[in-house]
């Protein structure tokens, strides 16, 4: 890749970043997360109902470079002595979280 090609790439990334509606991206991601949680709850409902698993919801705070801090629901289950959490909190950006979710 030549310097000129790299400069053009940098400009295209900058232009794309400026045109992103981050609040809309966040809302879409939160809706996808809620949909995933609903699916997981459906899969595990019989175990919760029978007492073999316990579901709990928590809220955690996430930091995003573009949005700052905001709260997100997490979904957890206690199965035996194992805790299972659904939300990757180590991801650094909203777009990366969306990729991991899908």
C-alpha positions as CSV (number, residue, x, y, z in Angstrom):
1,X,0.0,0.0,0.0
2,X,1.5,3.3,-1.0
3,X,1.5,6.4,1.2
4,X,-1.2,8.0,-1.0
5,X,-3.4,5.0,-0.7
6,X,-3.0,5.0,3.0
7,X,-3.8,8.7,3.2
8,X,-7.0,8.0,1.2
9,X,-7.9,5.2,3.6
10,X,-7.4,7.4,6.6
11,X,-9.6,10.1,5.1
12,X,-12.4,7.6,4.3
13,X,-12.3,6.3,7.9
14,X,-12.5,9.8,9.3
15,X,-15.4,10.7,7.0
16,X,-17.3,7.5,7.9
17,X,-16.7,8.1,11.7
18,X,-18.2,11.6,11.4
19,X,-21.3,10.5,9.7
20,X,-22.2,7.7,12.2
21,X,-25.2,8.4,14.4
22,X,-23.8,6.8,17.6
23,X,-26.9,7.2,19.6
24,X,-28.9,5.3,17.0
25,X,-26.1,2.6,16.8
26,X,-26.4,2.3,20.6
27,X,-30.2,1.9,20.5
28,X,-29.9,-0.7,17.7
29,X,-27.3,-2.6,19.7
30,X,-29.4,-2.5,22.9
31,X,-32.4,-3.8,20.9
32,X,-30.3,-6.7,19.5
33,X,-29.0,-7.4,23.0
34,X,-32.6,-7.5,24.3
35,X,-33.6,-9.9,21.5
36,X,-30.6,-12.2,22.3
37,X,-31.6,-12.1,26.0
38,X,-35.2,-13.1,25.1
39,X,-33.9,-16.1,23.1
40,X,-31.6,-17.2,25.9
41,X,-34.4,-16.9,28.4
42,X,-36.6,-19.0,26.2
43,X,-34.0,-21.7,25.9
44,X,-33.5,-21.9,29.7
45,X,-37.0,-21.2,30.8
46,X,-37.8,-24.9,31.6
47,X,-34.7,-25.0,33.9
48,X,-35.7,-21.8,35.7
49,X,-39.2,-23.1,36.1
50,X,-38.1,-26.4,37.5
51,X,-35.6,-24.8,39.9
52,X,-32.5,-26.2,38.2
53,X,-31.4,-22.7,37.3
54,X,-31.9,-19.3,38.7
55,X,-32.1,-16.2,36.4
56,X,-31.0,-12.8,37.6
57,X,-30.7,-9.4,35.9
58,X,-28.1,-6.8,36.7
59,X,-27.1,-3.5,35.3
60,X,-23.6,-2.6,34.5
61,X,-22.0,0.6,33.3
62,X,-20.1,0.6,29.9
63,X,-17.8,3.2,28.6
64,X,-17.7,3.9,24.9
65,X,-15.3,6.3,23.2
66,X,-18.2,8.0,21.3
67,X,-21.0,7.9,23.9
68,X,-19.2,8.1,27.2
69,X,-20.7,6.0,30.1
70,X,-24.1,4.4,29.9
71,X,-25.9,1.6,31.7
72,X,-26.7,-1.8,30.1
73,X,-28.7,-4.7,31.4
74,X,-26.8,-8.0,31.9
75,X,-28.4,-11.4,32.0
76,X,-27.1,-14.0,34.3
77,X,-28.0,-17.5,35.4
78,X,-26.9,-19.6,38.4
79,X,-26.7,-23.2,37.4
80,X,-25.4,-25.3,40.2
81,X,-22.4,-23.4,41.5
82,X,-21.7,-21.8,38.1
83,X,-22.5,-18.3,37.2
84,X,-23.2,-17.6,33.5
85,X,-23.2,-14.0,32.3
86,X,-24.3,-12.6,29.0
87,X,-22.5,-9.4,28.1
88,X,-19.0,-9.0,27.0
89,X,-17.8,-6.0,29.0
90,X,-14.2,-6.1,27.9
91,X,-15.0,-4.9,24.4
92,X,-13.9,-1.3,23.9
93,X,-16.2,0.1,21.2
94,X,-19.8,-0.1,20.3
95,X,-19.1,-1.4,16.8
96,X,-16.9,-4.2,18.2
97,X,-19.6,-5.1,20.7
98,X,-22.1,-5.4,17.8
99,X,-19.7,-7.7,16.0
100,X,-19.3,-9.9,19.0
101,X,-23.0,-10.0,19.6
102,X,-23.7,-11.2,16.0
